[in-house]
Amino acid sequence: MTDCVVEEMNGMGVLRRHQVDATSAIQAAGQATGRAIGSGRNPGTLWIRVKDVAKKIEHEFHFAD
């Protein structure tokens, strides 16, 4: 399991922040938000940033629903 910080974003502003343990970044995003997640970020829409705490890597996702 990986310790991840999941941030629901509007532009560069953080709307909500969650800390979860998950096996992957996309699983962490889905677990924290309770919504379907897609890879990448769509311009002009809400998006999700997942930070792997140990590896210091950031991932970007969008809401797929």
N, C-alpha and C positions, 0 to 999 in steps of 0.2 A: 504494500500500500504506500501511496505517496501523499504527503501533506501538501495540500493546495489551497491557495487563496483564490476565491472566485469573486469577481467583481462584475456586477451588472452596470453597464456603461451607457451614457447618453453623450455622444461626442467624446470629450476627454473628461467629463465629470462622472464621478462614481455615484450611482443611485443606491446600491446595496452592496454589502461585502459579507461573504460567508467564508468559513474555514472548514474544509472537509478532507477526509482521507478517501482516496479512490485509486483504482489501478491505472487510470489514464486521465489526461486532461479533459477529454470530451465527456468521459463518465462523470468527472467532478462537476462540470458545467451543468449537465443534466440533473444530477443528484441535488445540487444546490438550488437550482431554479425550478425544478419540477416540470420542465418543458422540453420539447424536442429541440435538439441542437444540430446545427450544420457547421461544417468547417468554413473558416474564413470570415471576413467581415464585410457586410454590405454597406456602402456609403449611405448616409442619411437615415439610418435606422438604429434602434437600440442594439447593442452587441455585448458580448461577454469576454472578459479578459481573465485567463487562468494563469496564475503564477505558481510554478513548481518551487516550493520553498527551498528544498535541498539543492537542486540543480540551478536555481536562479534563472529559469527559462520561462518566457511568457508565450502564451498561445492565444489566438483570437478566434472567436466563434460568433455565429448569429443565431437568432431564434428561427427555427425551421417550421414553426406552426403558424 
